[in-house]
Amino acid sequence: MVAEPNIELTRIDNRLIHGQIIGQWATTIGANLILVADDLVVNNDLERDLMQIAAEAMGFQVRFFTVAKTIEIIHKASPNQKIFIVCRTPKEVARLIKGGVPIKKVNIGNMHVSQGKRSIGTKVYVDDEDMKDLNYIKSKVTEIFVQDTPSNARENF
């Protein structure tokens, strides 16, 4: 039997990898690998390269996979990898869970305000589709919360 991958935390953040991710979150949760599961960034060389340089400069391994590729290979992760998954929207996290990725804890981080979206917490704006995905995620994980940075208070979802 294959060991379950060590997924320390999954974060929804439309910015993907940025200062808070590598400077605070990854360190706080003890991750050594940041896995970005996103169908768009894998085809954006500039965005991907900038994120990779920043993460590696802080000592983290980083991988960029489509959601489908993440589902395909996550169970091949090494037992010494402490994985921090970052996704752009709740839709990607819901797809990962439906695909068998053993996600237990989800942090809802930054989701930008835009037309038709309403606030459900600090820096988190959702529409009906986001809420549908977040409620699905909530039904499948042991913990889901809104928290901008590790030093901020957690807000229940």
LINDATA-V706239 format. One record per helix or strand of 2 or more residues. SS is the DSSP state (H for helix, E for strand). FROM is the first residue (numbers start at 1). TO is the last residue. If there is no record, write none. Layout:
SS,FROM,TO / SS,FROM,TO
This chain:
E,6,12 / H,19,29 / E,33,37 / H,41,43 / H,45,57 / E,61,65 / H,67,76 / E,82,87 / H,90,98 / E,105,108 / E,118,121 / E,124,126 / H,128,140 / E,143,146 / E,155,156
